[in-house]
Amino acid sequence: MKDDHIFALDIGTRSVTGVILKKDDSTYTLIDYCVKEHRVRSMVDGQIHHVEEVAKVIKDVKETLETSHGPLHKVCVAAAGRSLKTITSSAKVELNHKPVTEYETIKHLELSAVHAAQLKLASEDSVKNFSNYYCVGYSVLHYKIDNDKIGSLIDQSGQIASVDIIATFLPKVVVESLLSALTRSNLEMDALTLEPIAAIQVLIPESMRRLNVALVDIGAGTSDIALTNSGTVVAYGMVPIAGDEITEAVSDHYLLDFPLAEQTKVQIVKNGQATVQDILGFDSTITYQDLVNDINENIDKLATSIAEEILRLNGSQPKAVMLIGGGSQTPDFTTRLASKLQLPTNRVAIRDIEAIQILNQTDNLPKGPDFVTPIGIAIAAKQNPIHYISIRVNEKTIRMFEMKQLTIGDCLVQAGIEINKLYGKPGIASIISLNGKSITLPGELGQAPTILLNKEKSSVDSIVQNGVEIEIIKGNDGKQPNVTLLDLLGDVPSIQIQFNHQQYELKPIYNVNNMIKDQDYLIQDRDVIEVRTPKTVKDFFTFVSSEKQPDNKEFVLYVNNQKVNLSLAETQIVVNGNPVPMDYKLKQHDHLQLIPRQIPNVKLLLNQLNKELHQQIRVVFNQESIIMNQPQLIVKNGKTVLSEDDRIYPDDMITIEDKVIEPIIFQDIFRYIDLDLTNASGNFTLMKNNQPTTFYEQISDGDNLAIIWEKK
């Protein structure tokens, strides 16, 4: 074979397809192809079950092509996507309400979930050995905080962070049986790829692989699914029904043997109708629409199975679906699948080799989607061949199947290292009492393990090459919590007020083990913390002011057997000029004052009761204004008569009686004046309002009184 020619084989369930391509700079030309069906059922779900039988068909294809193109010694092949094992699993880590701040922590959590998938897969294996599988990729389904789904774990805090992933594994036996069949056919494996990768590589340009697209290869016995996203293949799957399921439905409904049913199905798809003779000898013409109606349930079953697997693998509907393989031409299938996935009909399409942009269009190109995979194998296996490489992980040599750019994370998974067990243990928690309630302060999280690549510090995402050495060292244990009062309680804003013309600041008071501490105090295990933030007038006098807290006890006594609260005898608390109670909550810039109490006596009591002990009249005597008092009440404490200045006390039993008021007469004026009689002689006349009067004349408020002496 010429140096610029490529020989590739697509070893399928029903047949083996061989193609020879010529490479022309950046394009390829199909030189020749050959298809041979298996003589017996030697392939099951993409895995070779009878190496000798498969080798015979491979040899037959090889020899057929050799008649025109000379000896063929090397071949490009692919492991079938249906051989891949897809496992869902999860992993979690305790956060203790400390946020995730590093992407490396998330990556370690994802790898722990991949390792869990690996162990789950190994538990299904007869020898329980996870090293019998290669992990070819994984994708994240969900991140969660305390079981609630979340877009990203970065800077999220809670009790537990977890991740759900879907990981895909390739059994080693698939590769080994493939090598054995080639050896028996006198062929050497030139390059190896995966069928879904091969088809995607030729159908979807690299610039478009960031899109979430499903590729479905519907063959004879199985339908293989691959999903792309973010520039790579993120998941693989398979459903065990495909084109043969439809052919069997045609056979059953129209009484045709299987080969004729397959031929009829293909003819109807190509020409719109077919005329056939059933096993009873009757001829009938079947149109495209007749076929759709008659095998409606089987078409629907195929579409439903594939749609459900796509949704399971992807977690949601993809942006588009590409169909290849002979079974993709099943009547009305694209419309059904679009409906099941709730996609527009133009987002589900059959792609044939004409869609391969780097393939030159020649007259000998076969029609239909059947040849996308074999041509893709030839191109992809040469462009991105898969090799075995050796890596040393913690002084242990492992062999890796290089189906993609391998990272340190891939090597750790293959080596069976559980990265979550290499994290340091969390620090011992502190238990404290805060305002009478027990609180647990979690210790610091343990440090992540250190990863060295050829003695240099690295990360799980670092790319590895053949022969490198990886060392992973357990992380240090976390320390006890390093929390201050400010960290625990936050910054509480203070309030500025004025008391007795002096500024005061109301701020939190931290009492730790009966000692006042500031907010930078580092909390210790078993600390008893009391935090008080002065807010009310009472708090101010209790925690802030050096002045003694005012006695706010009520002054209660009884007057004529009625309870009286002598408020004028109590200390008044005033804020901004208004009386307030002790539980009044102070606000920014309040002006607080205390008005001292008055001496509790009879006069104060009568003032509060709006009573006067005396009746007063104002008169003018000899041109001098005189105020005269006439008792009108009798105030007693028990049997003791009290005057205005007599002290009274709480719980006193006071009686107040009205006194019979006697008229005020002229002679009463002499109790209020000092009459100078030094120079007085002769007779005098008493005058009231400029009229003569007597000593016994009743006087009233406003009267004008006088004594007039006769002149000598």
Secondary structure by P-SEA (a helix, b strand, c coil): ccccbbbbbbccccbbbbbbbbbcccbbbbccccccccccccccccccccaaaaaaaaaaaaaaaaaccccccccccccccccbbbbbbbbbbbccccccccaaaaaaaaaaaaaaaaaaaaaaccccccccccccccccccccccccccccccccccccccccbbbbbbbaaaaaaaaaaaaaacccccccccaaaaaaaacccccccccbbbbbbbcccbbbbbbbccccccccccccccaaaaaaaaaaaacccaaaaaaaaaaaaaccccccccccbbbbbbcaaaaaaaaaaaaaaaaaaaaaaaaaaacccccbbbbbcccccccaaaaaaaaaaccccccbbbbcccccccccccccccccccaaaaaaaaaaaaabbbbbbbbbcccbbbbbcccccccaaaaaaaaccccccccccccbbbbbbcccbbbbbbccccccbbbbccccccccccccccbbbbbbbbbbbbccccccccccccbbbbbbbbcccbbbbbbbbbbccccccccccccccccbbbbbbbccaaaaaaccccccccccccbbbbcccccccccccbbbbbccccccccccccccbbbbbbbbbccccaaaaaaaaccccbbbbbbbcccbbbbbbbbcbbbbccccccccccccccccbbbbbbccccccccccccccccccccccccbbbbbccccccccccccccbbbbbcccccc
